[in-house]
Amino acid sequence: METARRSVEGLLEHLGWSAEPGLSMLNPDHRRLVDSVAALVRLGYPCDIEQLLPYGRLAARLAVTDLDMIEERPTQAEQIEAAVALRCCTNRCS
């Protein structure tokens, strides 16, 4: 688990994303990412920063696309609805 946590923290730092030290594991999405990387490590897949970086870059591009789509909605209510729908449609609902 420690290897996965270090890989994820290094990835976030490399991408310039902030993760509050000590608080990041309170974030369910952050924990899910660390757990997923830990599972891949246990299965013998390489999961250092270089292997994770392309996925991080794609996630950043997807986030920009999602935010652009949300901002196009004319009302605040429709923006909220779009945010919820996009989260669910990209299989991030739990």
Disulfide bonds with the S-S distance in Angstrom:
Cys88-Cys93 2.10
